[in-house]
Amino acid sequence: MSNPRILVVDDDEAVLTFWKMKLASRYEVVTTSAPESVLAMARREKPQLILCDVDMPDVDGGDISSALFADDELRGIPVLFLTGLVGPAELKGLAGQLGGRAAVSKSEPVEAIVARIESLLAR
């Protein structure tokens, strides 16, 4: 069985490179720095999970969450949002802006974020 495919979305190429390095041993990782292309890329790549930054210019995490939910083909893909804007205690309030989808702070240890990814993939 092949590794699950994860689509990582962030406007910062360095962040994409970081996540590709951290996740490549467990997952097939595809990345984009163009959040406006997420829907087309998700249709083409068929990821089992999307790991997405919240705060990006032009298109933010809330926009992506809404667009995925509105798409019959893509709404079932689990999404884990990453944010550097808030600490772990503030994440619950952010869930409303993200359509109830999960979010974690970028300050969380990588192992904790991978555990969240595994939890979402197991559903």
Backbone as XML, in Angstrom:
<?xml version="1.0"?>
<chain id="A" units="angstrom">
  <residue number="1" name="MET">
    <atom name="N" x="0.844" y="-1.186" z="0.000"/>
    <atom name="CA" x="0.000" y="0.000" z="0.000"/>
    <atom name="C" x="0.889" y="1.249" z="0.000"/>
  </residue>
  <residue number="2" name="SER">
    <atom name="N" x="0.536" y="2.208" z="-0.797"/>
    <atom name="CA" x="1.349" y="3.419" z="-0.885"/>
    <atom name="C" x="1.060" y="4.345" z="0.295"/>
  </residue>
  <residue number="3" name="ASN">
    <atom name="N" x="1.987" y="5.246" z="0.517"/>
    <atom name="CA" x="1.820" y="6.222" z="1.594"/>
    <atom name="C" x="0.691" y="7.186" z="1.260"/>
  </residue>
  <residue number="4" name="PRO">
    <atom name="N" x="-0.024" y="7.659" z="2.281"/>
    <atom name="CA" x="-1.069" y="8.658" z="2.033"/>
    <atom name="C" x="-0.471" y="9.920" z="1.409"/>
  </residue>
  <residue number="5" name="ARG">
    <atom name="N" x="-1.226" y="10.528" z="0.521"/>
    <atom name="CA" x="-0.790" y="11.765" z="-0.140"/>
    <atom name="C" x="-1.325" y="12.957" z="0.641"/>
  </residue>
  <residue number="6" name="ILE">
    <atom name="N" x="-0.430" y="13.911" z="0.925"/>
    <atom name="CA" x="-0.791" y="15.134" z="1.628"/>
    <atom name="C" x="-0.465" y="16.316" z="0.735"/>
  </residue>
  <residue number="7" name="LEU">
    <atom name="N" x="-1.429" y="17.214" z="0.600"/>
    <atom name="CA" x="-1.227" y="18.470" z="-0.117"/>
    <atom name="C" x="-0.931" y="19.543" z="0.927"/>
  </residue>
  <residue number="8" name="VAL">
    <atom name="N" x="0.251" y="20.160" z="0.834"/>
    <atom name="CA" x="0.648" y="21.211" z="1.767"/>
    <atom name="C" x="0.529" y="22.553" z="1.050"/>
  </residue>
  <residue number="9" name="VAL">
    <atom name="N" x="-0.190" y="23.485" z="1.690"/>
    <atom name="CA" x="-0.461" y="24.795" z="1.100"/>
    <atom name="C" x="0.095" y="25.882" z="2.013"/>
  </residue>
  <residue number="10" name="ASP">
    <atom name="N" x="1.009" y="26.688" z="1.482"/>
    <atom name="CA" x="1.556" y="27.818" z="2.238"/>
    <atom name="C" x="2.151" y="28.790" z="1.240"/>
  </residue>
  <residue number="11" name="ASP">
    <atom name="N" x="2.012" y="30.078" z="1.499"/>
    <atom name="CA" x="2.571" y="31.071" z="0.579"/>
    <atom name="C" x="4.080" y="31.232" z="0.743"/>
  </residue>
  <residue number="12" name="ASP">
    <atom name="N" x="4.662" y="30.602" z="1.745"/>
    <atom name="CA" x="6.095" y="30.697" z="2.020"/>
    <atom name="C" x="6.797" y="29.418" z="1.547"/>
  </residue>
  <residue number="13" name="GLU">
    <atom name="N" x="7.638" y="29.542" z="0.526"/>
    <atom name="CA" x="8.344" y="28.380" z="-0.031"/>
    <atom name="C" x="9.206" y="27.679" z="1.019"/>
  </residue>
  <residue number="14" name="ALA">
    <atom name="N" x="9.800" y="28.435" z="1.944"/>
    <atom name="CA" x="10.629" y="27.824" z="2.989"/>
    <atom name="C" x="9.792" y="26.914" z="3.886"/>
  </residue>
  <residue number="15" name="VAL">
    <atom name="N" x="8.569" y="27.313" z="4.164"/>
    <atom name="CA" x="7.668" y="26.490" z="4.976"/>
    <atom name="C" x="7.301" y="25.220" z="4.214"/>
  </residue>
  <residue number="16" name="LEU">
    <atom name="N" x="7.046" y="25.337" z="2.927"/>
    <atom name="CA" x="6.740" y="24.159" z="2.109"/>
    <atom name="C" x="7.910" y="23.177" z="2.114"/>
  </residue>
  <residue number="17" name="THR">
    <atom name="N" x="9.113" y="23.698" z="1.966"/>
    <atom name="CA" x="10.307" y="22.847" z="1.985"/>
    <atom name="C" x="10.456" y="22.165" z="3.340"/>
  </residue>
  <residue number="18" name="PHE">
    <atom name="N" x="10.221" y="22.904" z="4.422"/>
    <atom name="CA" x="10.289" y="22.344" z="5.771"/>
    <atom name="C" x="9.334" y="21.164" z="5.915"/>
  </residue>
  <residue number="19" name="TRP">
    <atom name="N" x="8.069" y="21.364" z="5.548"/>
    <atom name="CA" x="7.081" y="20.298" z="5.713"/>
    <atom name="C" x="7.354" y="19.124" z="4.790"/>
  </residue>
  <residue number="20" name="LYS">
    <atom name="N" x="7.834" y="19.393" z="3.601"/>
    <atom name="CA" x="8.164" y="18.290" z="2.692"/>
    <atom name="C" x="9.263" y="17.424" z="3.321"/>
  </residue>
  <residue number="21" name="MET">
    <atom name="N" x="10.282" y="18.057" z="3.886"/>
    <atom name="CA" x="11.370" y="17.311" z="4.532"/>
    <atom name="C" x="10.863" y="16.533" z="5.749"/>
  </residue>
  <residue number="22" name="LYS">
    <atom name="N" x="10.011" y="17.143" z="6.543"/>
    <atom name="CA" x="9.536" y="16.504" z="7.773"/>
    <atom name="C" x="8.543" y="15.367" z="7.512"/>
  </residue>
  <residue number="23" name="LEU">
    <atom name="N" x="7.810" y="15.441" z="6.416"/>
    <atom name="CA" x="6.737" y="14.475" z="6.170"/>
    <atom name="C" x="7.070" y="13.414" z="5.127"/>
  </residue>
  <residue number="24" name="ALA">
    <atom name="N" x="8.113" y="13.622" z="4.338"/>
    <atom name="CA" x="8.382" y="12.760" z="3.179"/>
    <atom name="C" x="8.652" y="11.299" z="3.532"/>
  </residue>
  <residue number="25" name="SER">
    <atom name="N" x="9.115" y="11.014" z="4.728"/>
    <atom name="CA" x="9.390" y="9.621" z="5.084"/>
    <atom name="C" x="8.109" y="8.827" z="5.348"/>
  </residue>
  <residue number="26" name="ARG">
    <atom name="N" x="7.014" y="9.516" z="5.638"/>
    <atom name="CA" x="5.749" y="8.844" z="5.968"/>
    <atom name="C" x="4.656" y="9.020" z="4.925"/>
  </residue>
  <residue number="27" name="TYR">
    <atom name="N" x="4.761" y="10.113" z="4.169"/>
    <atom name="CA" x="3.677" y="10.480" z="3.261"/>
    <atom name="C" x="4.230" y="10.873" z="1.899"/>
  </residue>
  <residue number="28" name="GLU">
    <atom name="N" x="3.386" y="10.772" z="0.903"/>
    <atom name="CA" x="3.696" y="11.365" z="-0.393"/>
    <atom name="C" x="3.252" y="12.821" z="-0.284"/>
  </residue>
  <residue number="29" name="VAL">
    <atom name="N" x="4.171" y="13.747" z="-0.440"/>
    <atom name="CA" x="3.883" y="15.160" z="-0.193"/>
    <atom name="C" x="3.905" y="15.939" z="-1.501"/>
  </residue>
  <residue number="30" name="VAL">
    <atom name="N" x="2.815" y="16.653" z="-1.766"/>
    <atom name="CA" x="2.761" y="17.596" z="-2.879"/>
    <atom name="C" x="2.507" y="18.970" z="-2.266"/>
  </residue>
  <residue number="31" name="THR">
    <atom name="N" x="3.062" y="19.997" z="-2.882"/>
    <atom name="CA" x="2.975" y="21.329" z="-2.286"/>
    <atom name="C" x="2.524" y="22.366" z="-3.304"/>
  </residue>
  <residue number="32" name="THR">
    <atom name="N" x="1.974" y="23.450" z="-2.774"/>
    <atom name="CA" x="1.687" y="24.618" z="-3.603"/>
    <atom name="C" x="1.830" y="25.883" z="-2.768"/>
  </residue>
  <residue number="33" name="SER">
    <atom name="N" x="2.416" y="26.899" z="-3.379"/>
    <atom name="CA" x="2.503" y="28.212" z="-2.734"/>
    <atom name="C" x="1.422" y="29.142" z="-3.277"/>
  </residue>
  <residue number="34" name="ALA">
    <atom name="N" x="0.528" y="28.583" z="-4.092"/>
    <atom name="CA" x="-0.551" y="29.368" z="-4.702"/>
    <atom name="C" x="-1.891" y="28.888" z="-4.143"/>
  </residue>
  <residue number="35" name="PRO">
    <atom name="N" x="-2.363" y="29.504" z="-3.054"/>
    <atom name="CA" x="-3.599" y="29.024" z="-2.437"/>
    <atom name="C" x="-4.803" y="29.056" z="-3.369"/>
  </residue>
  <residue number="36" name="GLU">
    <atom name="N" x="-4.784" y="29.938" z="-4.361"/>
    <atom name="CA" x="-5.907" y="29.990" z="-5.298"/>
    <atom name="C" x="-5.990" y="28.733" z="-6.172"/>
  </residue>
  <residue number="37" name="SER">
    <atom name="N" x="-4.938" y="27.918" z="-6.182"/>
    <atom name="CA" x="-4.936" y="26.706" z="-7.005"/>
    <atom name="C" x="-5.298" y="25.448" z="-6.219"/>
  </residue>
  <residue number="38" name="VAL">
    <atom name="N" x="-5.670" y="25.584" z="-4.954"/>
    <atom name="CA" x="-5.903" y="24.414" z="-4.105"/>
    <atom name="C" x="-6.994" y="23.502" z="-4.660"/>
  </residue>
  <residue number="39" name="LEU">
    <atom name="N" x="-8.112" y="24.052" z="-5.096"/>
    <atom name="CA" x="-9.194" y="23.196" z="-5.584"/>
    <atom name="C" x="-8.755" y="22.387" z="-6.794"/>
  </residue>
  <residue number="40" name="ALA">
    <atom name="N" x="-8.152" y="23.043" z="-7.767"/>
    <atom name="CA" x="-7.696" y="22.333" z="-8.970"/>
    <atom name="C" x="-6.640" y="21.298" z="-8.609"/>
  </residue>
  <residue number="41" name="MET">
    <atom name="N" x="-5.740" y="21.658" z="-7.725"/>
    <atom name="CA" x="-4.687" y="20.729" z="-7.341"/>
    <atom name="C" x="-5.252" y="19.541" z="-6.565"/>
  </residue>
  <residue number="42" name="ALA">
    <atom name="N" x="-6.212" y="19.794" z="-5.696"/>
    <atom name="CA" x="-6.834" y="18.706" z="-4.938"/>
    <atom name="C" x="-7.569" y="17.748" z="-5.872"/>
  </residue>
  <residue number="43" name="ARG">
    <atom name="N" x="-8.217" y="18.275" z="-6.892"/>
    <atom name="CA" x="-8.889" y="17.402" z="-7.866"/>
    <atom name="C" x="-7.871" y="16.543" z="-8.618"/>
  </residue>
  <residue number="44" name="ARG">
    <atom name="N" x="-6.764" y="17.152" z="-8.988"/>
    <atom name="CA" x="-5.751" y="16.450" z="-9.775"/>
    <atom name="C" x="-4.955" y="15.456" z="-8.923"/>
  </residue>
  <residue number="45" name="GLU">
    <atom name="N" x="-4.526" y="15.879" z="-7.744"/>
    <atom name="CA" x="-3.632" y="15.059" z="-6.915"/>
    <atom name="C" x="-4.366" y="14.075" z="-5.998"/>
  </residue>
  <residue number="46" name="LYS">
    <atom name="N" x="-5.642" y="14.333" z="-5.726"/>
    <atom name="CA" x="-6.468" y="13.486" z="-4.861"/>
    <atom name="C" x="-5.784" y="13.167" z="-3.516"/>
  </residue>
  <residue number="47" name="PRO">
    <atom name="N" x="-5.469" y="14.211" z="-2.747"/>
    <atom name="CA" x="-4.800" y="13.977" z="-1.459"/>
    <atom name="C" x="-5.748" y="13.355" z="-0.438"/>
  </residue>
  <residue number="48" name="GLN">
    <atom name="N" x="-5.169" y="12.627" z="0.498"/>
    <atom name="CA" x="-5.960" y="12.080" z="1.601"/>
    <atom name="C" x="-6.115" y="13.114" z="2.714"/>
  </residue>
  <residue number="49" name="LEU">
    <atom name="N" x="-5.279" y="14.182" z="2.672"/>
    <atom name="CA" x="-5.345" y="15.246" z="3.673"/>
    <atom name="C" x="-4.712" y="16.502" z="3.088"/>
  </residue>
  <residue number="50" name="ILE">
    <atom name="N" x="-5.216" y="17.656" z="3.512"/>
    <atom name="CA" x="-4.630" y="18.939" z="3.128"/>
    <atom name="C" x="-4.118" y="19.611" z="4.394"/>
  </residue>
  <residue number="51" name="LEU">
    <atom name="N" x="-2.845" y="19.997" z="4.375"/>
    <atom name="CA" x="-2.211" y="20.739" z="5.463"/>
    <atom name="C" x="-2.047" y="22.160" z="4.954"/>
  </residue>
  <residue number="52" name="CYS">
    <atom name="N" x="-2.743" y="23.113" z="5.577"/>
    <atom name="CA" x="-2.872" y="24.442" z="4.973"/>
    <atom name="C" x="-2.626" y="25.565" z="5.971"/>
  </residue>
  <residue number="53" name="ASP">
    <atom name="N" x="-1.832" y="26.544" z="5.557"/>
    <atom name="CA" x="-1.627" y="27.754" z="6.352"/>
    <atom name="C" x="-2.947" y="28.529" z="6.426"/>
  </residue>
  <residue number="54" name="VAL">
    <atom name="N" x="-3.162" y="29.223" z="7.527"/>
    <atom name="CA" x="-4.369" y="30.042" z="7.676"/>
    <atom name="C" x="-4.177" y="31.425" z="7.068"/>
  </residue>
  <residue number="55" name="ASP">
    <atom name="N" x="-3.064" y="32.064" z="7.392"/>
    <atom name="CA" x="-2.861" y="33.465" z="7.025"/>
    <atom name="C" x="-2.010" y="33.586" z="5.764"/>
  </residue>
  <residue number="56" name="MET">
    <atom name="N" x="-2.689" y="33.791" z="4.635"/>
    <atom name="CA" x="-2.008" y="33.976" z="3.355"/>
    <atom name="C" x="-2.645" y="35.170" z="2.662"/>
  </residue>
  <residue number="57" name="PRO">
    <atom name="N" x="-1.879" y="35.860" z="1.822"/>
    <atom name="CA" x="-2.466" y="37.004" z="1.113"/>
    <atom name="C" x="-3.514" y="36.548" z="0.100"/>
  </residue>
  <residue number="58" name="ASP">
    <atom name="N" x="-4.501" y="37.358" z="-0.125"/>
    <atom name="CA" x="-5.562" y="37.138" z="-1.120"/>
    <atom name="C" x="-6.531" y="36.020" z="-0.747"/>
  </residue>
  <residue number="59" name="VAL">
    <atom name="N" x="-6.040" y="34.814" z="-0.519"/>
    <atom name="CA" x="-6.895" y="33.672" z="-0.175"/>
    <atom name="C" x="-6.409" y="33.134" z="1.165"/>
  </residue>
  <residue number="60" name="ASP">
    <atom name="N" x="-7.279" y="33.144" z="2.189"/>
    <atom name="CA" x="-6.842" y="32.638" z="3.489"/>
    <atom name="C" x="-7.466" y="31.280" z="3.789"/>
  </residue>
  <residue number="61" name="GLY">
    <atom name="N" x="-7.142" y="30.743" z="4.945"/>
    <atom name="CA" x="-7.638" y="29.425" z="5.315"/>
    <atom name="C" x="-9.151" y="29.328" z="5.331"/>
  </residue>
  <residue number="62" name="GLY">
    <atom name="N" x="-9.819" y="30.377" z="5.790"/>
    <atom name="CA" x="-11.286" y="30.371" z="5.798"/>
    <atom name="C" x="-11.857" y="30.282" z="4.400"/>
  </residue>
  <residue number="63" name="ASP">
    <atom name="N" x="-11.243" y="30.993" z="3.460"/>
    <atom name="CA" x="-11.687" y="30.925" z="2.060"/>
    <atom name="C" x="-11.518" y="29.509" z="1.510"/>
  </residue>
  <residue number="64" name="ILE">
    <atom name="N" x="-10.381" y="28.896" z="1.815"/>
    <atom name="CA" x="-10.113" y="27.545" z="1.322"/>
    <atom name="C" x="-11.079" y="26.551" z="1.950"/>
  </residue>
  <residue number="65" name="SER">
    <atom name="N" x="-11.315" y="26.675" z="3.251"/>
    <atom name="CA" x="-12.257" y="25.786" z="3.926"/>
    <atom name="C" x="-13.646" y="25.885" z="3.304"/>
  </residue>
  <residue number="66" name="SER">
    <atom name="N" x="-14.111" y="27.111" z="3.068"/>
    <atom name="CA" x="-15.436" y="27.319" z="2.460"/>
    <atom name="C" x="-15.505" y="26.730" z="1.060"/>
  </residue>
  <residue number="67" name="ALA">
    <atom name="N" x="-14.459" y="26.954" z="0.272"/>
    <atom name="CA" x="-14.446" y="26.451" z="-1.104"/>
    <atom name="C" x="-14.435" y="24.927" z="-1.134"/>
  </residue>
  <residue number="68" name="LEU">
    <atom name="N" x="-13.667" y="24.300" z="-0.248"/>
    <atom name="CA" x="-13.639" y="22.838" z="-0.197"/>
    <atom name="C" x="-14.994" y="22.290" z="0.228"/>
  </residue>
  <residue number="69" name="PHE">
    <atom name="N" x="-15.600" y="22.915" z="1.237"/>
    <atom name="CA" x="-16.890" y="22.438" z="1.721"/>
    <atom name="C" x="-17.976" y="22.569" z="0.656"/>
  </residue>
  <residue number="70" name="ALA">
    <atom name="N" x="-17.879" y="23.597" z="-0.182"/>
    <atom name="CA" x="-18.886" y="23.826" z="-1.223"/>
    <atom name="C" x="-18.729" y="22.881" z="-2.407"/>
  </residue>
  <residue number="71" name="ASP">
    <atom name="N" x="-17.641" y="22.152" z="-2.471"/>
    <atom name="CA" x="-17.355" y="21.272" z="-3.601"/>
    <atom name="C" x="-17.681" y="19.824" z="-3.230"/>
  </residue>
  <residue number="72" name="ASP">
    <atom name="N" x="-18.666" y="19.226" z="-3.905"/>
    <atom name="CA" x="-19.096" y="17.865" z="-3.576"/>
    <atom name="C" x="-17.958" y="16.853" z="-3.634"/>
  </residue>
  <residue number="73" name="GLU">
    <atom name="N" x="-17.056" y="17.028" z="-4.578"/>
    <atom name="CA" x="-15.957" y="16.081" z="-4.765"/>
    <atom name="C" x="-14.887" y="16.207" z="-3.677"/>
  </residue>
  <residue number="74" name="LEU">
    <atom name="N" x="-14.712" y="17.407" z="-3.130"/>
    <atom name="CA" x="-13.585" y="17.668" z="-2.238"/>
    <atom name="C" x="-13.954" y="17.837" z="-0.770"/>
  </residue>
  <residue number="75" name="ARG">
    <atom name="N" x="-15.225" y="17.991" z="-0.460"/>
    <atom name="CA" x="-15.599" y="18.339" z="0.920"/>
    <atom name="C" x="-15.202" y="17.290" z="1.948"/>
  </residue>
  <residue number="76" name="GLY">
    <atom name="N" x="-15.036" y="16.047" z="1.528"/>
    <atom name="CA" x="-14.681" y="14.991" z="2.476"/>
    <atom name="C" x="-13.202" y="14.898" z="2.808"/>
  </residue>
  <residue number="77" name="ILE">
    <atom name="N" x="-12.368" y="15.674" z="2.134"/>
    <atom name="CA" x="-10.928" y="15.623" z="2.408"/>
    <atom name="C" x="-10.660" y="16.306" z="3.752"/>
  </residue>
  <residue number="78" name="PRO">
    <atom name="N" x="-10.033" y="15.600" z="4.693"/>
    <atom name="CA" x="-9.708" y="16.257" z="5.956"/>
    <atom name="C" x="-8.684" y="17.368" z="5.733"/>
  </residue>
  <residue number="79" name="VAL">
    <atom name="N" x="-8.832" y="18.442" z="6.489"/>
    <atom name="CA" x="-7.920" y="19.578" z="6.397"/>
    <atom name="C" x="-7.413" y="19.889" z="7.795"/>
  </residue>
  <residue number="80" name="LEU">
    <atom name="N" x="-6.108" y="20.073" z="7.904"/>
    <atom name="CA" x="-5.507" y="20.532" z="9.147"/>
    <atom name="C" x="-4.877" y="21.881" z="8.847"/>
  </residue>
  <residue number="81" name="PHE">
    <atom name="N" x="-5.381" y="22.906" z="9.506"/>
    <atom name="CA" x="-4.864" y="24.255" z="9.298"/>
    <atom name="C" x="-3.736" y="24.544" z="10.278"/>
  </residue>
  <residue number="82" name="LEU">
    <atom name="N" x="-2.719" y="25.242" z="9.777"/>
    <atom name="CA" x="-1.581" y="25.679" z="10.582"/>
    <atom name="C" x="-1.621" y="27.190" z="10.705"/>
  </residue>
  <residue number="83" name="THR">
    <atom name="N" x="-1.375" y="27.686" z="11.899"/>
    <atom name="CA" x="-1.347" y="29.132" z="12.062"/>
    <atom name="C" x="-0.206" y="29.555" z="12.972"/>
  </residue>
  <residue number="84" name="GLY">
    <atom name="N" x="0.444" y="30.614" z="12.597"/>
    <atom name="CA" x="1.456" y="31.220" z="13.438"/>
    <atom name="C" x="0.909" y="32.433" z="14.159"/>
  </residue>
  <residue number="85" name="LEU">
    <atom name="N" x="-0.357" y="32.740" z="13.911"/>
    <atom name="CA" x="-0.948" y="33.967" z="14.437"/>
    <atom name="C" x="-1.468" y="33.844" z="15.853"/>
  </residue>
  <residue number="86" name="VAL">
    <atom name="N" x="-1.779" y="32.626" z="16.280"/>
    <atom name="CA" x="-2.354" y="32.437" z="17.610"/>
    <atom name="C" x="-1.654" y="31.284" z="18.310"/>
  </residue>
  <residue number="87" name="GLY">
    <atom name="N" x="-1.733" y="31.297" z="19.626"/>
    <atom name="CA" x="-1.195" y="30.198" z="20.407"/>
    <atom name="C" x="-2.239" y="29.110" z="20.571"/>
  </residue>
  <residue number="88" name="PRO">
    <atom name="N" x="-1.835" y="27.973" z="21.126"/>
    <atom name="CA" x="-2.759" y="26.845" z="21.280"/>
    <atom name="C" x="-4.045" y="27.191" z="22.028"/>
  </residue>
  <residue number="89" name="ALA">
    <atom name="N" x="-3.980" y="28.089" z="23.010"/>
    <atom name="CA" x="-5.173" y="28.434" z="23.793"/>
    <atom name="C" x="-6.209" y="29.179" z="22.961"/>
  </residue>
  <residue number="90" name="GLU">
    <atom name="N" x="-5.785" y="29.829" z="21.892"/>
    <atom name="CA" x="-6.702" y="30.628" z="21.070"/>
    <atom name="C" x="-7.275" y="29.864" z="19.871"/>
  </residue>
  <residue number="91" name="LEU">
    <atom name="N" x="-6.829" y="28.639" z="19.663"/>
    <atom name="CA" x="-7.231" y="27.902" z="18.464"/>
    <atom name="C" x="-8.721" y="27.580" z="18.419"/>
  </residue>
  <residue number="92" name="LYS">
    <atom name="N" x="-9.334" y="27.370" z="19.575"/>
    <atom name="CA" x="-10.761" y="27.031" z="19.575"/>
    <atom name="C" x="-11.598" y="28.126" z="18.938"/>
  </residue>
  <residue number="93" name="GLY">
    <atom name="N" x="-11.277" y="29.378" z="19.187"/>
    <atom name="CA" x="-12.002" y="30.489" z="18.583"/>
    <atom name="C" x="-11.804" y="30.568" z="17.085"/>
  </residue>
  <residue number="94" name="LEU">
    <atom name="N" x="-10.681" y="30.087" z="16.615"/>
    <atom name="CA" x="-10.373" y="30.113" z="15.190"/>
    <atom name="C" x="-11.205" y="29.102" z="14.407"/>
  </residue>
  <residue number="95" name="ALA">
    <atom name="N" x="-11.658" y="28.042" z="15.075"/>
    <atom name="CA" x="-12.398" y="26.980" z="14.391"/>
    <atom name="C" x="-13.631" y="27.501" z="13.659"/>
  </residue>
  <residue number="96" name="GLY">
    <atom name="N" x="-14.301" y="28.498" z="14.219"/>
    <atom name="CA" x="-15.481" y="29.060" z="13.566"/>
    <atom name="C" x="-15.162" y="29.694" z="12.229"/>
  </residue>
  <residue number="97" name="GLN">
    <atom name="N" x="-14.005" y="30.315" z="12.122"/>
    <atom name="CA" x="-13.592" y="30.937" z="10.865"/>
    <atom name="C" x="-13.183" y="29.898" z="9.828"/>
  </residue>
  <residue number="98" name="LEU">
    <atom name="N" x="-12.899" y="28.680" z="10.285"/>
    <atom name="CA" x="-12.405" y="27.630" z="9.393"/>
    <atom name="C" x="-13.450" y="26.552" z="9.147"/>
  </residue>
  <residue number="99" name="GLY">
    <atom name="N" x="-14.700" y="26.884" z="9.362"/>
    <atom name="CA" x="-15.763" y="25.914" z="9.116"/>
    <atom name="C" x="-15.712" y="24.720" z="10.048"/>
  </residue>
  <residue number="100" name="GLY">
    <atom name="N" x="-15.184" y="24.919" z="11.245"/>
    <atom name="CA" x="-15.112" y="23.836" z="12.219"/>
    <atom name="C" x="-13.965" y="22.870" z="11.990"/>
  </residue>
  <residue number="101" name="ARG">
    <atom name="N" x="-13.141" y="23.124" z="10.993"/>
    <atom name="CA" x="-12.021" y="22.222" z="10.704"/>
    <atom name="C" x="-10.900" y="22.432" z="11.724"/>
  </residue>
  <residue number="102" name="ALA">
    <atom name="N" x="-10.087" y="21.405" z="11.883"/>
    <atom name="CA" x="-9.017" y="21.411" z="12.877"/>
    <atom name="C" x="-7.926" y="22.419" z="12.534"/>
  </residue>
  <residue number="103" name="ALA">
    <atom name="N" x="-7.351" y="23.011" z="13.586"/>
    <atom name="CA" x="-6.230" y="23.932" z="13.412"/>
    <atom name="C" x="-5.229" y="23.701" z="14.536"/>
  </residue>
  <residue number="104" name="VAL">
    <atom name="N" x="-3.955" y="23.869" z="14.201"/>
    <atom name="CA" x="-2.894" y="23.766" z="15.195"/>
    <atom name="C" x="-1.945" y="24.944" z="15.020"/>
  </residue>
  <residue number="105" name="SER">
    <atom name="N" x="-1.276" y="25.276" z="16.104"/>
    <atom name="CA" x="-0.294" y="26.351" z="16.060"/>
    <atom name="C" x="0.994" y="25.842" z="15.427"/>
  </residue>
  <residue number="106" name="LYS">
    <atom name="N" x="1.615" y="26.675" z="14.613"/>
    <atom name="CA" x="2.909" y="26.315" z="14.022"/>
    <atom name="C" x="3.972" y="26.147" z="15.098"/>
  </residue>
  <residue number="107" name="SER">
    <atom name="N" x="3.722" y="26.660" z="16.300"/>
    <atom name="CA" x="4.688" y="26.522" z="17.389"/>
    <atom name="C" x="4.623" y="25.151" z="18.058"/>
  </residue>
  <residue number="108" name="GLU">
    <atom name="N" x="3.620" y="24.349" z="17.714"/>
    <atom name="CA" x="3.526" y="22.990" z="18.256"/>
    <atom name="C" x="4.711" y="22.170" z="17.753"/>
  </residue>
  <residue number="109" name="PRO">
    <atom name="N" x="5.180" y="21.204" z="18.541"/>
    <atom name="CA" x="6.246" y="20.327" z="18.050"/>
    <atom name="C" x="5.781" y="19.558" z="16.804"/>
  </residue>
  <residue number="110" name="VAL">
    <atom name="N" x="6.714" y="19.298" z="15.907"/>
    <atom name="CA" x="6.386" y="18.577" z="14.672"/>
    <atom name="C" x="5.699" y="17.253" z="14.993"/>
  </residue>
  <residue number="111" name="GLU">
    <atom name="N" x="6.169" y="16.556" z="16.019"/>
    <atom name="CA" x="5.584" y="15.257" z="16.374"/>
    <atom name="C" x="4.106" y="15.398" z="16.738"/>
  </residue>
  <residue number="112" name="ALA">
    <atom name="N" x="3.752" y="16.488" z="17.412"/>
    <atom name="CA" x="2.350" y="16.716" z="17.781"/>
    <atom name="C" x="1.505" y="16.990" z="16.539"/>
  </residue>
  <residue number="113" name="ILE">
    <atom name="N" x="2.060" y="17.708" z="15.582"/>
    <atom name="CA" x="1.330" y="17.989" z="14.341"/>
    <atom name="C" x="1.171" y="16.707" z="13.535"/>
  </residue>
  <residue number="114" name="VAL">
    <atom name="N" x="2.219" y="15.885" z="13.491"/>
    <atom name="CA" x="2.123" y="14.596" z="12.790"/>
    <atom name="C" x="1.072" y="13.713" z="13.464"/>
  </residue>
  <residue number="115" name="ALA">
    <atom name="N" x="0.999" y="13.748" z="14.786"/>
    <atom name="CA" x="-0.029" y="12.972" z="15.496"/>
    <atom name="C" x="-1.426" y="13.435" z="15.093"/>
  </residue>
  <residue number="116" name="ARG">
    <atom name="N" x="-1.624" y="14.735" z="14.925"/>
    <atom name="CA" x="-2.923" y="15.250" z="14.465"/>
    <atom name="C" x="-3.212" y="14.783" z="13.044"/>
  </residue>
  <residue number="117" name="ILE">
    <atom name="N" x="-2.189" y="14.807" z="12.188"/>
    <atom name="CA" x="-2.349" y="14.317" z="10.814"/>
    <atom name="C" x="-2.790" y="12.858" z="10.843"/>
  </residue>
  <residue number="118" name="GLU">
    <atom name="N" x="-2.103" y="12.043" z="11.632"/>
    <atom name="CA" x="-2.442" y="10.617" z="11.728"/>
    <atom name="C" x="-3.877" y="10.424" z="12.218"/>
  </residue>
  <residue number="119" name="SER">
    <atom name="N" x="-4.274" y="11.221" z="13.195"/>
    <atom name="CA" x="-5.631" y="11.132" z="13.732"/>
    <atom name="C" x="-6.670" y="11.449" z="12.655"/>
  </residue>
  <residue number="120" name="LEU">
    <atom name="N" x="-6.425" y="12.486" z="11.871"/>
    <atom name="CA" x="-7.364" y="12.855" z="10.806"/>
    <atom name="C" x="-7.387" y="11.809" z="9.698"/>
  </residue>
  <residue number="121" name="LEU">
    <atom name="N" x="-6.245" y="11.233" z="9.376"/>
    <atom name="CA" x="-6.193" y="10.204" z="8.334"/>
    <atom name="C" x="-6.899" y="8.924" z="8.768"/>
  </residue>
  <residue number="122" name="ALA">
    <atom name="N" x="-6.931" y="8.659" z="10.067"/>
    <atom name="CA" x="-7.542" y="7.435" z="10.586"/>
    <atom name="C" x="-9.065" y="7.485" z="10.576"/>
  </residue>
  <residue number="123" name="ARG">
    <atom name="N" x="-9.642" y="8.663" z="10.389"/>
    <atom name="CA" x="-11.105" y="8.801" z="10.420"/>
    <atom name="C" x="-11.729" y="8.208" z="9.187"/>
  </residue>
</chain>
